[in-house]
């Protein structure tokens, strides 16, 4: 199997968001004996980003005026994401 190419980026998060990510990762580790690999912050961020991109046809750029409206639009897209 060919190795997937990745591009590293820096992401700045509020400390509460980092703590929330760490809790989520710990919950997955504790609950799943079947998860292959090591789930970490970057895995969660990558998965969320991939779901958003897969459903970008639902994203309404005109609804975004600031950070709060961007978050609201992303939440809307993720809520309606195709399973």
Secondary structure, DSSP 8 states (H G I E B T S, - for coil): --------------HHHHHHHHHHHHHHHHH-SS--S---HHHHHHHHHHHHHHTGGG--GGG-SSHHHHHHHHHHHHHT---
